[in-house]
């Protein structure tokens, strides 16, 4: 299996700083090819969100060089990745909170991390950045940690009402704000001919899933080298439709 990777980020139309941070890398290991992708959205409206998101990216990069090279000597097991990633998030939560106390500020970040092997995916999420599996159907692989998402799950709001709620971006979980950070972890089998996409909330608010499918999946199947051009097109489209937040998207096409 081959992995084609791409990533694009945009400051948006009103922000002075891009608080999103992202990273993607293809890897050759003893047990086969892999791809690691991480996307973090520093919390808008809070101080130093860009530092929190960058810190988490750096931690995952260090993990890739230090720990993944050892883990991948044998086929990866779910429990090993779960244990190491949970520890990584706990340590980042502690560090970011300590930074906030030192400089008398409140800062935090979402994080969505995806590791693809030729057989299996390993996915971590905390906050409202998302991961999607885009094939003949578009599947959201993560669950948002927001007040409105909880209300939808409880049946108090419809998805349509949640999309127009004035508090749709109020998080219930993130890294760096609460005393403990509780990420979700998901595991599954990798599909061929599929786009795995990570995005910040600024990317998805004004796009239909059919548009993601058309401009990412079908474009990737025709010409994987054109993925970044499609990402840039969709980002410009969201800006034209009124999105003002930082906008980031990261894609991996499996062939």
C-alpha positions as CSV (number, residue, x, y, z in Angstrom):
1,X,0.0,0.0,0.0
2,X,1.2,3.5,-0.8
3,X,0.4,6.6,1.2
4,X,0.1,10.0,-0.5
5,X,0.1,12.9,2.0
6,X,-0.7,16.6,1.9
7,X,-1.5,19.4,4.3
8,X,-2.6,23.0,4.1
9,X,-3.3,25.7,6.6
10,X,-4.6,29.2,6.3
11,X,-4.8,32.1,8.9
12,X,-8.3,33.0,7.8
13,X,-9.8,36.4,7.2
14,X,-9.8,38.0,10.7
15,X,-7.2,36.3,12.9
16,X,-3.9,37.9,13.5
17,X,-2.2,34.6,14.4
18,X,-2.7,31.1,13.0
19,X,-3.1,29.0,16.2
20,X,-3.4,25.7,14.2
21,X,-0.4,23.4,14.0
22,X,-0.1,20.3,11.9
23,X,2.3,17.6,10.9
24,X,2.3,14.6,8.5
25,X,5.1,12.2,7.6
26,X,5.4,8.9,5.6
27,X,7.5,6.3,7.2
28,X,9.3,3.1,6.2
29,X,9.5,0.6,9.0
30,X,10.5,-3.1,9.5
31,X,6.8,-4.0,9.5
32,X,5.9,-2.0,6.4
33,X,4.9,1.6,5.3
34,X,3.2,3.9,7.7
35,X,1.9,7.5,7.8
36,X,1.6,9.7,10.9
37,X,-0.6,12.8,10.9
38,X,-1.3,15.2,13.8
39,X,-3.5,18.3,13.7
40,X,-4.0,20.7,16.7
41,X,-6.2,23.8,17.0
42,X,-5.0,26.2,19.6
43,X,-7.9,27.5,21.5
44,X,-9.3,30.7,19.9
45,X,-9.9,33.6,22.2
46,X,-7.3,32.3,24.8
47,X,-3.7,33.5,25.1
48,X,-0.8,31.6,23.5
49,X,-3.0,29.0,21.8
50,X,-0.4,28.7,19.1
51,X,2.2,27.7,21.6
52,X,0.0,24.9,23.1
53,X,-0.7,23.5,19.6
54,X,2.9,23.6,18.6
55,X,4.0,21.9,21.8
56,X,1.7,18.9,21.2
57,X,3.0,18.6,17.6
58,X,6.5,18.6,18.9
59,X,5.7,15.9,21.4
60,X,4.2,13.6,18.7
61,X,7.2,14.3,16.5
62,X,9.5,13.2,19.3
63,X,7.4,10.1,19.9
64,X,7.7,9.2,16.3
65,X,11.5,9.3,16.3
66,X,12.0,7.9,19.8
67,X,9.2,5.4,20.4
68,X,7.6,4.4,17.1
69,X,10.9,3.2,15.7
70,X,11.0,0.7,18.6
71,X,7.3,-0.3,18.5
72,X,7.4,-0.9,14.8
73,X,10.0,-3.6,15.1
74,X,7.0,-5.9,15.5
75,X,3.4,-5.4,14.3
76,X,1.8,-2.6,16.3
77,X,-0.7,-3.6,19.0
78,X,-3.7,-1.4,20.0
79,X,-2.9,-1.4,23.7
80,X,0.7,-0.3,23.2
81,X,-0.3,2.8,21.1
82,X,-3.1,3.5,23.5
83,X,-0.8,3.5,26.5
84,X,1.9,5.6,25.0
85,X,-0.4,8.2,23.4
86,X,-2.4,8.5,26.6
87,X,0.8,9.2,28.5
88,X,1.9,11.7,25.9
89,X,-1.4,13.6,26.3
90,X,-1.3,13.5,30.1
91,X,2.3,14.9,30.0
92,X,1.3,17.7,27.5
93,X,-1.7,18.6,29.7
94,X,0.6,18.9,32.7
95,X,3.2,21.0,30.8
96,X,0.6,23.4,29.2
97,X,-1.2,23.9,32.5
98,X,2.2,24.6,34.2
99,X,3.0,27.2,31.5
100,X,-0.4,28.9,32.1
101,X,0.2,29.1,35.8
102,X,3.7,30.5,35.3
103,X,2.6,33.2,32.9
104,X,-0.9,33.8,34.4
105,X,-2.8,32.8,31.3
106,X,-5.2,30.2,30.2
107,X,-4.3,28.3,27.0
108,X,-5.1,24.9,25.5
109,X,-5.5,23.0,22.3
110,X,-7.5,20.3,20.5
111,X,-5.5,17.4,19.1
112,X,-6.4,14.8,16.5
113,X,-3.6,12.2,15.7
114,X,-3.8,9.4,13.2
115,X,-1.3,6.6,12.5
116,X,-1.9,4.5,9.5
117,X,-0.2,1.2,8.8
118,X,-0.8,-1.0,5.8
119,X,-3.4,-2.9,7.8
120,X,-4.7,-0.8,10.7
121,X,-5.3,2.7,11.9
122,X,-4.8,4.2,15.3
123,X,-6.6,7.4,16.1
124,X,-6.7,9.8,19.1
125,X,-9.0,12.8,19.5
126,X,-9.7,15.4,22.2
127,X,-11.6,18.6,21.3
128,X,-13.5,19.4,18.1
129,X,-11.0,18.9,15.4
130,X,-12.1,15.8,13.4
131,X,-10.9,12.8,11.4
132,X,-12.9,11.5,8.5
133,X,-12.7,8.4,6.3
134,X,-13.7,9.4,2.8
135,X,-14.7,6.6,0.5
136,X,-18.0,5.7,-1.2
137,X,-19.4,7.0,2.1
138,X,-18.0,9.8,4.2
139,X,-17.6,8.7,7.8
140,X,-16.7,10.9,10.7
141,X,-14.3,8.8,12.8
142,X,-14.2,11.1,15.8
143,X,-16.7,12.5,18.2
144,X,-16.7,16.2,19.1
145,X,-16.1,17.2,22.7
146,X,-18.4,20.2,22.7
147,X,-21.5,21.3,24.6
148,X,-23.7,21.1,21.5
149,X,-22.4,17.7,20.5
150,X,-23.4,16.4,24.0
151,X,-26.9,18.0,23.5
152,X,-27.2,16.2,20.1
153,X,-26.2,12.9,21.7
154,X,-28.8,13.4,24.5
155,X,-31.5,14.2,21.9
156,X,-31.9,17.8,23.0
157,X,-30.7,19.3,19.7
158,X,-30.8,18.1,16.1
159,X,-27.6,18.2,14.1
160,X,-29.0,21.1,12.1
161,X,-29.7,23.1,15.2
162,X,-26.2,22.3,16.5
163,X,-24.7,23.7,13.3
164,X,-26.3,27.0,13.9
165,X,-25.9,27.2,17.6
166,X,-24.2,30.3,19.1
167,X,-22.2,28.0,21.4
168,X,-21.2,25.3,18.9
169,X,-17.5,25.9,19.6
170,X,-17.6,25.6,23.4
171,X,-15.4,22.7,24.3
172,X,-16.0,20.2,27.1
173,X,-12.5,18.6,26.7
174,X,-9.2,19.8,25.4
175,X,-5.5,19.7,26.4
176,X,-4.2,22.2,28.8
177,X,-7.2,23.7,30.6
178,X,-8.7,21.0,32.9
179,X,-6.8,19.2,35.5
180,X,-6.9,16.0,33.5
181,X,-7.2,15.4,29.7
182,X,-9.3,12.4,28.6
183,X,-8.7,11.7,24.9
184,X,-10.8,9.2,22.9
185,X,-8.9,6.5,21.1
186,X,-10.2,4.5,18.1
187,X,-8.8,1.6,16.1
188,X,-9.9,0.1,12.8
189,X,-8.8,-1.5,9.5
190,X,-7.3,0.7,6.8
191,X,-9.2,0.8,3.5
192,X,-7.5,1.1,0.1
193,X,-8.5,3.8,-2.3
194,X,-9.6,6.0,0.6
195,X,-8.8,9.5,1.8
196,X,-8.2,9.9,5.6
197,X,-8.7,13.5,6.5
198,X,-7.9,15.5,9.6
199,X,-9.3,19.1,9.9
200,X,-9.8,21.9,12.3
201,X,-13.3,23.1,12.9
202,X,-12.7,26.1,10.6
203,X,-12.5,23.8,7.6
204,X,-15.7,21.8,8.0
205,X,-18.3,24.4,9.1
206,X,-19.2,25.5,5.7
207,X,-18.6,22.4,3.6
208,X,-20.9,19.6,2.7
209,X,-19.6,16.1,2.9
210,X,-20.3,15.6,-0.8
211,X,-17.9,18.5,-1.5
212,X,-15.2,16.8,0.5
213,X,-15.8,13.6,-1.4
214,X,-15.8,15.2,-4.8
215,X,-12.7,17.4,-4.3
216,X,-10.6,15.1,-2.2
217,X,-11.5,11.5,-2.9
218,X,-12.3,11.7,-6.6
219,X,-9.4,14.1,-7.2
220,X,-7.0,11.8,-5.4
221,X,-8.1,8.8,-7.5
222,X,-7.4,10.7,-10.6
223,X,-4.1,12.4,-9.6
224,X,-2.8,12.1,-6.0
225,X,-0.2,14.8,-6.7
226,X,-3.1,17.3,-7.0
227,X,-4.3,16.8,-3.4
228,X,-2.9,20.1,-2.1
229,X,-4.5,22.1,-4.9
230,X,-7.9,20.6,-3.9
231,X,-7.3,21.4,-0.3
232,X,-6.4,25.0,-1.2
233,X,-9.6,25.2,-3.3
234,X,-11.8,24.0,-0.5
235,X,-10.2,26.5,2.0
236,X,-10.8,29.4,-0.4
237,X,-14.4,28.2,-0.8
238,X,-15.0,28.2,3.0
239,X,-13.5,31.7,3.2
240,X,-15.8,32.9,0.4
241,X,-18.8,31.4,2.4
242,X,-17.9,33.5,5.4
243,X,-15.5,31.4,7.5
244,X,-13.2,33.7,9.6
245,X,-11.4,31.2,11.8
246,X,-8.0,29.6,11.1
247,X,-8.5,26.8,8.6
248,X,-6.5,23.6,8.4
249,X,-6.8,20.3,6.6
250,X,-4.5,17.3,6.2
251,X,-5.1,14.3,3.9
252,X,-3.7,10.8,3.4
253,X,-4.7,8.9,0.3
254,X,-4.2,5.1,0.5
255,X,-3.5,3.4,-2.9
